[in-house]
Amino acid sequence: AYTISEWTESITLRYFVERSGGNLSWNAARQLFMPVLSALSTMSAAGLHHFGISPESLKIMQDGKMRLGR
């Protein structure tokens, strides 16, 4: 299998947290994670699963939103 995706400037969640002093407030984490968790719920309901979720596959985009990468 393969994927095709657009190139977007981003940093990993791991780097984002390190750059933020090693932790995130609940409000910051909630704002980042809730859209991703909602998308994962929708994917799961459709029978699709992503088995590579990690601080390296979660990307923080230039607009401050988080996306799940490969």
C-alpha positions, 0 to 999 in steps of 0.5 A: 500500500502507499499514500499520497499527501500534500507537503506541509510545513510542520513539527512533530508533537515530540519537538513541540512539547520539548520546545514548550518546556517538556509539558503542555497545559490541559487546555493546550493539550485538549485543543490539540487532541480533541479534533484528532480524537474525533477524526480517529473515532470517525475512522474507527466507525468506518472500519479504518484504523491507524496503528502508528500513532506516536509523538513522531506521527502527530504533527503540529502545523503552522496554523497551530492545529495537529494532524495525524501523519504516517 
